[in-house]
Amino acid sequence: MRHCIAGSLIVLVLLVSPALAETLQVVGAGSLVDAFTDLLRRFPAGADTIATPEFGPSGLMREKIETGMNVDLFASADMEQARRVAVGHPERSVIHFTRNRLCAIARAAVGLTPANMLDRLLDPAVRLATSTPGADPAGDYAWAVFARAEAVRAGARGALEAKAQQLYGGGAKTPPLVSGKGAVEGIFLSDRADLALAYCSGAPAVVREIPGLAVVPLPPELSVGPAYGMVLLNPKPLTLRFATFIMSEGGQAVMKAHGFDPVALIEPVPPSPGLLVQRMGQASRVISTDRISALKAITQKVAFMTDRGEQQSEWTGPSLWDVLVASGAIESIKPGEQARLAARVTGADGYSAVVALAEIAPQFAGRPVQLADHMNGALLPDHALRLIVPGDRRGGRSVRDVIRIDID
């Protein structure tokens, strides 16, 4: 009898244990923060199955994995770190998934051009900053640039290695120079350098943050081609699905949109249009922008308070309820189930807000919450969608550029 009871308890634990729910833990290079955050938002899987990703210098992240960090997929800014994680594990697949470029970011006073690049790099009056070799592939790529400089001018390699300040990418050894700012931004804001070698993918954000900087491509004789590799540490279906998503045309388009050079994209295309609707326990659904545009539209004037005062606009677009019904994620004839469900609406920037289905279901409150595609009669840029919640005193639920909805 005791054996029967024990067996029954084991079966019960297996049936209800949350540990059986498959989750995806991604670790990646610091240069992949924006791109992979976007990929994970667009990935057709329940938001509750995606663990919070962790990013940092690839070499340091690889060391964390080797000392026992629980990871499903590791995306490195080079191939070497990914390959090292796979050594002795023939079941771990290593995949080259994108490329980047190294650029020079300099103050306007440097007068930097591709033609005078080496002269300015060697100029004793120009302070040069790089990432940290060994800990961060961006530092290794900078040292590769110095090696190429040696072939152009004898003695250049030694001179550049001697003058380069390793100001970021070293983890605890190179803390942010300015609190709350990115590593490269901090270099210029703290006036530690006049020129920095960094990834081209992240350069536009630095220039937007700090006026007066210029991004200059390296000349061909100094250029290197950063190749990014990911390693799948297990054969979990969710891990394999996410890796496939990264290599898909849509995933590669996301990488391109974030400044990377895709390796599996024949023609440059924008990220796949459409709204991802995911309901727990059901297959993912994507409802196209054309389908959304064809739904019955409502027009309403909505006012709410913002940090800049009251904002009042006229919004046009279908109701959120109609969009969810059209996606097939909910059935309008089952009012009982609507009372216990909520829709989490997420924008392209990661911001999200929750709307209870009972708020919008016609059988309950029936509030005219909408996904607007027009503001004041004009189509929103790039056919974007905006969550509009009339009656809210503040605009905290006015999610911009809606790309996914999770129902649970």
C-alpha positions as MATLAB code, in Angstrom:
seq = 'MRHCIAGSLIVLVLLVSPALAETLQVVGAGSLVDAFTDLLRRFPAGADTIATPEFGPSGLMREKIETGMNVDLFASADMEQARRVAVGHPERSVIHFTRNRLCAIARAAVGLTPANMLDRLLDPAVRLATSTPGADPAGDYAWAVFARAEAVRAGARGALEAKAQQLYGGGAKTPPLVSGKGAVEGIFLSDRADLALAYCSGAPAVVREIPGLAVVPLPPELSVGPAYGMVLLNPKPLTLRFATFIMSEGGQAVMKAHGFDPVALIEPVPPSPGLLVQRMGQASRVISTDRISALKAITQKVAFMTDRGEQQSEWTGPSLWDVLVASGAIESIKPGEQARLAARVTGADGYSAVVALAEIAPQFAGRPVQLADHMNGALLPDHALRLIVPGDRRGGRSVRDVIRIDID';
ca = [
       0.000    0.000    0.000;
       2.841    2.375    0.884;
       4.388    1.736   -2.535;
       1.058    2.555   -4.226;
       0.669    5.777   -2.245;
       4.249    6.795   -2.950;
       3.795    6.064   -6.650;
       0.600    8.088   -6.731;
       2.322   11.023   -5.071;
       5.140   10.912   -7.613;
       2.653   10.934  -10.457;
       0.800   13.854   -8.859;
       4.015   15.848   -8.423;
       4.950   15.229  -12.054;
       1.540   16.395  -13.179;
       1.528   19.666  -11.259;
       5.209   20.542  -10.936;
       6.040   23.867  -12.628;
       9.563   22.562  -13.246;
       8.153   20.626  -16.175;
       7.294   23.885  -17.952;
       9.995   24.436  -20.539;
      11.794   27.776  -20.325;
      14.420   29.435  -22.511;
      17.503   31.010  -20.906;
      19.570   33.084  -23.318;
      22.976   34.584  -22.585;
      24.608   36.890  -25.095;
      27.261   39.434  -25.947;
      26.693   42.970  -24.733;
      26.481   44.209  -28.315;
      23.408   41.994  -28.824;
      21.218   43.539  -26.101;
      18.885   45.468  -28.404;
      18.776   42.909  -31.223;
      18.144   39.872  -28.998;
      15.672   41.699  -26.792;
      13.735   42.454  -29.984;
      14.081   38.852  -31.199;
      12.787   37.472  -27.909;
       9.802   39.838  -28.023;
       8.959   38.688  -31.550;
       9.641   34.995  -30.923;
       6.334   33.074  -31.052;
       6.426   31.552  -27.606;
       4.628   32.352  -24.388;
       6.227   35.275  -22.585;
       6.171   33.188  -19.400;
       8.490   30.640  -21.045;
      11.253   33.208  -21.683;
      13.610   33.736  -18.755;
      15.207   37.163  -18.383;
      18.236   37.139  -20.722;
      21.683   38.140  -19.498;
      24.231   40.067  -21.542;
      27.872   40.996  -21.064;
      31.378   40.620  -22.531;
      31.424   37.292  -24.384;
      34.561   35.978  -22.729;
      33.217   36.661  -19.260;
      29.825   35.157  -20.104;
      31.569   32.039  -21.399;
      33.407   31.734  -18.072;
      30.074   31.918  -16.221;
      28.724   29.060  -18.329;
      31.838   26.984  -17.685;
      31.415   27.460  -13.933;
      27.856   26.151  -13.954;
      25.504   28.899  -15.116;
      22.272   27.350  -16.409;
      22.013   28.411  -20.071;
      20.164   27.064  -23.108;
      21.644   29.262  -25.840;
      24.809   31.367  -25.778;
      25.299   34.036  -28.462;
      28.868   35.326  -28.666;
      30.379   38.270  -30.540;
      32.947   35.874  -31.977;
      33.133   32.238  -32.984;
      35.895   31.347  -30.523;
      33.899   31.706  -27.301;
      31.013   29.663  -28.709;
      33.399   26.953  -29.894;
      35.095   26.766  -26.500;
      31.749   26.153  -24.792;
      31.162   23.266  -27.215;
      34.546   21.583  -26.665;
      34.011   18.057  -25.345;
      30.279   18.254  -26.040;
      29.630   16.905  -29.547;
      25.891   17.334  -28.967;
      26.277   21.125  -28.730;
      25.776   22.827  -32.092;
      27.749   25.960  -33.002;
      26.179   28.252  -35.620;
      27.524   31.384  -37.312;
      24.452   33.634  -37.238;
      25.489   37.198  -38.120;
      28.357   39.602  -38.776;
      29.255   43.038  -37.500;
      31.850   45.680  -38.386;
      34.281   47.731  -36.368;
      34.018   51.527  -36.690;
      35.910   54.491  -35.297;
      33.860   56.931  -33.209;
      35.676   60.243  -32.836;
      35.211   63.812  -31.738;
      34.735   66.228  -34.623;
      37.955   68.023  -33.657;
      39.955   64.913  -34.603;
      38.982   65.445  -38.244;
      38.876   61.711  -38.840;
      38.360   60.220  -42.311;
      39.043   56.736  -43.706;
      42.013   58.164  -45.607;
      43.767   59.605  -42.528;
      42.635   56.888  -40.128;
      46.054   55.387  -39.401;
      47.688   58.788  -38.988;
      45.076   59.842  -36.436;
      45.251   56.513  -34.588;
      49.021   56.931  -34.237;
      48.908   60.647  -33.379;
      50.214   60.978  -29.784;
      47.756   63.831  -29.186;
      44.734   61.624  -29.982;
      43.628   59.545  -26.997;
      42.517   56.089  -28.139;
      40.068   53.802  -26.323;
      39.246   50.143  -26.981;
      37.499   47.251  -25.324;
      39.375   44.610  -23.357;
      41.044   41.774  -25.328;
      40.390   38.306  -23.930;
      37.310   39.329  -21.954;
      35.496   40.937  -24.884;
      35.871   40.085  -28.588;
      35.560   43.806  -29.433;
      38.983   44.197  -27.822;
      40.372   41.265  -29.782;
      39.031   42.796  -33.001;
      40.716   46.106  -32.136;
      44.008   44.264  -31.664;
      43.424   42.618  -35.050;
      43.124   46.110  -36.533;
      46.477   46.976  -34.967;
      48.013   43.845  -36.513;
      46.720   44.898  -39.936;
      48.181   48.368  -39.371;
      51.609   46.773  -39.009;
      51.383   45.583  -42.618;
      50.751   49.173  -43.720;
      53.347   50.893  -41.540;
      56.183   49.186  -39.696;
      56.005   49.660  -35.937;
      52.325   50.640  -35.961;
      51.171   47.562  -34.087;
      53.395   48.087  -31.081;
      52.640   51.794  -30.930;
      48.879   51.265  -31.037;
      48.884   48.473  -28.471;
      50.943   50.670  -26.162;
      48.691   53.737  -26.393;
      45.273   52.045  -26.454;
      43.326   52.460  -23.215;
      41.183   49.405  -22.408;
      38.247   51.309  -20.962;
      35.324   48.906  -21.400;
      34.439   45.240  -21.874;
      36.458   43.997  -18.909;
      33.601   43.402  -16.490;
      34.432   44.464  -12.938;
      37.867   45.654  -14.111;
      36.266   48.317  -16.327;
      33.144   49.627  -14.556;
      30.972   52.180  -16.389;
      32.676   55.559  -16.431;
      29.356   57.400  -16.174;
      26.529   55.892  -14.157;
      23.403   55.149  -16.174;
      25.145   55.515  -19.531;
      26.509   52.959  -21.977;
      30.163   51.970  -21.855;
      31.222   53.826  -25.006;
      29.078   56.882  -24.200;
      30.796   57.047  -20.811;
      34.208   57.215  -22.440;
      33.337   60.476  -24.183;
      31.137   61.932  -21.435;
      33.970   61.485  -18.936;
      36.466   62.880  -21.466;
      38.744   59.857  -21.287;
      39.370   59.567  -25.026;
      39.063   61.356  -28.360;
      38.571   58.241  -30.479;
      37.183   54.791  -29.715;
      37.055   51.602  -31.740;
      33.639   49.977  -31.309;
      31.036   47.938  -33.156;
      29.284   49.777  -35.978;
      25.939   48.291  -34.873;
      25.980   50.312  -31.656;
      27.589   53.482  -33.016;
      24.365   55.325  -34.026;
      23.075   55.157  -30.440;
      26.317   56.707  -29.154;
      26.104   59.569  -31.646;
      22.458   60.222  -30.768;
      23.416   60.425  -27.100;
      26.422   62.703  -27.592;
      26.307   65.458  -30.239;
      29.540   66.328  -31.997;
      30.749   62.765  -32.570;
      31.384   61.208  -35.972;
      31.225   57.549  -36.984;
      33.884   56.689  -39.553;
      34.281   53.293  -41.270;
      37.710   51.730  -41.229;
      39.576   51.743  -44.543;
      39.820   48.344  -46.294;
      43.447   47.818  -45.277;
      42.504   48.048  -41.589;
      39.061   46.448  -41.639;
      38.195   43.266  -39.781;
      34.955   41.275  -40.019;
      33.513   40.304  -36.624;
      31.724   36.959  -36.991;
      29.149   36.086  -34.313;
      28.522   32.512  -33.222;
      25.840   30.926  -31.086;
      25.993   27.570  -29.359;
      22.982   25.462  -28.410;
      23.784   23.868  -25.077;
      20.907   21.396  -25.188;
      18.393   19.888  -27.639;
      15.301   21.305  -25.902;
      12.592   22.013  -28.496;
      12.333   25.625  -27.313;
      16.087   26.122  -27.734;
      15.999   24.662  -31.237;
      12.963   26.753  -32.149;
      14.620   29.991  -31.047;
      17.838   29.193  -32.928;
      15.774   28.479  -36.043;
      13.908   31.755  -35.539;
      17.211   33.665  -35.402;
      18.312   32.088  -38.698;
      14.931   32.575  -40.379;
      14.357   35.368  -42.865;
      12.369   37.284  -40.266;
      15.017   36.828  -37.565;
      17.833   37.880  -39.874;
      15.796   40.939  -40.870;
      15.601   41.880  -37.184;
      19.400   41.579  -36.937;
      19.768   43.830  -39.970;
      17.371   46.377  -38.503;
      19.698   46.612  -35.497;
      22.789   47.310  -37.586;
      24.173   43.794  -38.102;
      25.061   42.131  -41.387;
      22.869   39.038  -41.856;
      24.434   35.811  -43.093;
      21.175   34.067  -44.091;
      19.199   36.791  -45.836;
      19.254   36.955  -49.636;
      17.411   40.245  -50.001;
      17.085   42.941  -47.346;
      13.518   42.864  -46.058;
      11.864   44.506  -43.063;
      10.903   42.378  -40.074;
       7.794   40.356  -40.857;
       4.708   42.586  -40.499;
       1.852   41.438  -38.380;
       0.821   41.081  -34.779;
       1.846   38.017  -32.773;
      -0.968   36.729  -30.552;
       0.007   34.030  -28.073;
      -2.359   32.269  -25.724;
      -0.968   29.954  -23.098;
      -1.342   26.324  -24.134;
      -2.239   27.120  -27.743;
      -0.325   27.510  -30.987;
       1.025   30.960  -31.818;
      -0.948   33.118  -34.218;
       0.121   36.033  -36.410;
      -2.589   38.344  -37.678;
      -1.442   40.456  -40.635;
      -1.649   44.232  -40.783;
      -3.944   43.876  -43.808;
      -6.321   41.685  -41.805;
      -6.304   44.180  -38.942;
      -6.944   47.080  -41.341;
      -9.940   45.215  -42.784;
     -11.686   44.976  -39.399;
     -14.415   47.457  -38.512;
     -12.782   50.672  -37.331;
     -13.953   52.979  -34.599;
     -12.949   56.628  -34.208;
     -12.813   58.305  -30.824;
     -11.243   61.320  -29.189;
      -9.209   60.366  -26.151;
      -7.487   62.605  -23.632;
      -5.096   61.583  -20.882;
      -2.398   63.180  -18.782;
       1.285   62.783  -19.583;
       4.458   64.215  -18.076;
       4.046   67.071  -20.591;
       0.451   67.824  -19.683;
      -2.831   66.678  -21.194;
      -2.668   64.966  -24.581;
      -5.813   64.810  -26.699;
      -5.980   63.115  -30.091;
      -8.432   61.389  -32.387;
      -7.698   57.718  -32.863;
      -9.032   55.336  -35.509;
      -8.681   51.565  -35.649;
     -10.402   48.315  -34.695;
     -11.307   47.384  -31.163;
      -8.869   45.193  -29.272;
     -11.693   42.714  -28.767;
     -12.298   42.358  -32.522;
      -8.576   41.854  -33.146;
      -8.359   39.068  -30.556;
     -11.450   37.361  -31.956;
     -10.120   37.677  -35.525;
      -6.830   36.093  -34.443;
      -8.690   33.017  -33.175;
      -7.100   33.268  -29.739;
     -10.436   33.752  -27.997;
     -14.012   32.643  -28.651;
     -16.643   35.338  -28.306;
     -19.318   32.780  -27.393;
     -17.642   31.755  -24.130;
     -18.226   34.652  -21.713;
     -17.364   32.583  -18.667;
     -13.738   32.123  -19.630;
     -13.268   35.807  -20.434;
     -13.760   36.842  -16.803;
     -10.527   35.114  -15.747;
      -8.238   36.072  -18.644;
      -6.120   39.127  -19.380;
      -4.227   40.390  -22.435;
      -0.691   41.677  -21.974;
       0.039   44.075  -24.854;
       3.728   44.644  -25.680;
       5.360   47.290  -27.856;
       8.538   47.113  -29.926;
      10.448   48.889  -27.131;
       9.464   46.203  -24.619;
       6.947   48.344  -22.757;
       3.764   46.448  -21.899;
       0.376   46.961  -20.283;
      -2.402   44.612  -19.219;
      -6.090   44.761  -20.155;
      -8.556   42.342  -18.563;
     -10.757   40.621  -21.139;
     -13.785   41.409  -18.983;
     -13.013   45.090  -19.581;
     -13.412   44.755  -23.346;
     -15.787   41.798  -23.832;
     -19.248   42.913  -25.065;
     -20.850   40.542  -22.511;
     -19.144   42.416  -19.656;
     -17.883   46.039  -19.468;
     -17.508   46.360  -23.238;
     -15.028   49.267  -23.064;
     -13.954   50.539  -26.519;
     -10.275   49.769  -26.034;
      -8.705   49.794  -29.496;
      -5.584   49.089  -31.496;
      -5.411   52.306  -33.486;
      -3.534   52.590  -36.764;
      -4.493   56.241  -37.450;
      -3.968   59.355  -35.333;
      -5.828   62.561  -36.224;
      -6.708   61.066  -39.597;
      -3.124   60.138  -40.561;
      -1.785   56.588  -40.830;
       0.752   55.823  -38.113;
       4.314   55.408  -39.485;
       5.148   51.915  -40.783;
       1.538   50.770  -40.195;
       2.243   50.761  -36.460;
      -0.465   49.935  -33.909;
      -1.142   51.838  -30.691;
      -3.123   50.618  -27.718;
      -5.738   53.200  -26.750;
      -7.603   52.826  -23.438;
     -10.285   55.525  -23.199;
     -11.189   56.589  -19.691;
      -7.713   56.107  -18.224;
      -6.677   59.316  -16.475;
      -3.049   58.775  -17.439;
      -1.573   57.298  -20.586;
       0.353   54.513  -18.920;
      -1.487   51.887  -20.984;
      -1.041   53.716  -24.282;
       1.455   51.188  -25.669;
       3.207   52.309  -28.860;
       4.221   50.102  -31.810;
       2.359   47.033  -30.561;
       3.985   43.815  -31.827;
       2.571   41.070  -29.594;
      -0.269   40.176  -27.264;
      -0.101   37.402  -24.670;
      -3.327   36.022  -23.213;
      -3.319   34.132  -19.930;
];
